[in-house]
Amino acid sequence: MQFALMIYHSPEEFAMRKNDYNDPQLGAWRAYHKALVQARVYVGANALELPETGTTLRLRDGKRRVQDGPYADTKEQLARFIILELPSVDAALEWAARCPGASLGAVEVRPLAPEAMQRGFTGEGGTRWRAGDSIGATGSWPVDSANRVWDRAIACW
């Protein structure tokens, strides 16, 4: 089963990213990554840019509403995520407790929901779509195409 560890940082923690390579906190992250890889539970991860670089889009009554900056105005913002393959939520919580982000910010553990992705992107009678095919008369991609795009994105991790 796959779990996402979502690591939240305060503005001060985001600033620590600019610290010297020999900084103890950065060393802790390197050691944590090494332990995940050696345990063969690491699937993928990435850090996010600062919250102010984000843009939030909402579609209401067919109109786009775009907001610069983070969706939520909170002290801690999502800073990075790690995807792990583990047997249980207890194992995920053990790895979350070892995460350097837990001592400074917060680590949320949540199981991935591949079945929700499948239900959302595949459907009865969906047509096969390939890159270069035109969008259907409804103005949306055929559902099978979205699933393949998602699968390709996941494979790149």
N, C-alpha and C positions, 0 to 999 in steps of 0.2 A: 504494500500500500504506500502511496506517496503522500508526503506531508509538506506543506509550505511553512517555513519559519519566516515570519515577517518581522523585521527588526525596525523599531522606531527609535529615532534620535531627537534630541533637543537641538536647538541652534548651536549650542556649545560643542556638541558631539559632531555635528556636521563640520564645524571649524577644525576639528582634530584631524580631518582628512588631509590637511595641508602640513601636518607635522612631518618631521624628519623620518626617513626610512627606519632609523634605529629607535624610534619612539616605542616604549613598552606596550602601549595599547595596539599599535600596528603589529608588533611582534606577536601579541596574543591572537590577533585575527589570523596571521599566517600559521601559527601553531594549530588553531582550531580547524582551519581549512585542511591542513595536512592530516589531522586526526580523522576528519570526515572521509577524506580520500582513502586513507589506509584502512579504514573500517569498511570500505566499499559501500557506503550508504549515500554518498554524494551523487546527485543527479545533475544539478546545475545551480547557478546563482548569478546575481548581478546586483550592482549598486545603482541607486537612482541619483540623478542630479539633485541639486538643492530644490526644496519645495517651491521657491519663487520662480523656478524655470518651468513649472507645470502650467498647463492650461486645462480648464474644466469646461466641458461642453454639455449642455442640456438641450434636448429637443422638446419643445412644448408647443402644442397646437401647430405643428409643422414649421415652427420657427426656431432657428439656432440661437441659443444664449451662450455666449462664450465669456468665461471669467478667467483673467490672468491670475496665476498663483494657485496655491493648493485649494482643494475642495473644502476642507475643514480648517477653520482657524483654531488650531489647538497648539499646545506647547510642544508636543512631540509629533513628528511627521514620519511617514514611512520612508525609510532610508535605503533599505535593501531587502532582498528576499533570497532564500536558499530552499531548494527543492531536495528532499531526502527520500530515499526508498527504505522504509522501515516496517517491522512487523506489527507495530501497535502504537497507539497514542502515548502510552507510557514510555516507549522507547524514544518517541519524538520529544517528549517532555524532558527526558534525560539529556538529549543532545541540546535542547533549548537552554537548559540550566548551565551547560558548559559553554554556551555562546558568550563571547566577550560583550556583546550588546546587552545582555541581560543585567550586567552589573552597573551599566550606566543609564540605560533606557528601559525598553520593554521588548519582549519577544512574544509574538502571538503565534500559536501553533494551530494550524487548521488543515484537515485532510483535503486533498484535492478531490474534485468531483468529476472524473472523466465521463461518468454516465450522464451527467447533466450536459456536458459538451456534446456528447453523441445525440442526445434527445434534441438539443437546440440546433444542431447543424445537419442532422439527417432526418429524413421524413419519408413518409409513404410516397412512392412514385417519384422521388427526386431524380432529376436528370443529371447525367454526367457532364461536367463542365471542365474545360481545359483552358489554360491561359490563352488569351486571344479570342475566346468565344464571346459573343455579345451578351449583354445583360438581357434578361427576359422581359416580356411585355409589362410585367408588374413593376419593373424598375429595380428589382433586387436580384442578387445572385441566386442561382439554384442552390439549394441547401447542401448538396453533396460537395460543391466547390468550396464552400466555406470550411467544411470539415477537412478537406484536403489541404487547404491553406494552413489551417491550424496544425494539422499533423506535420507539415513541412517545417513550420516554425518550431514546434516541439523538438523535431529531429535535429535542428540546428543547435540545440542546447547541448 
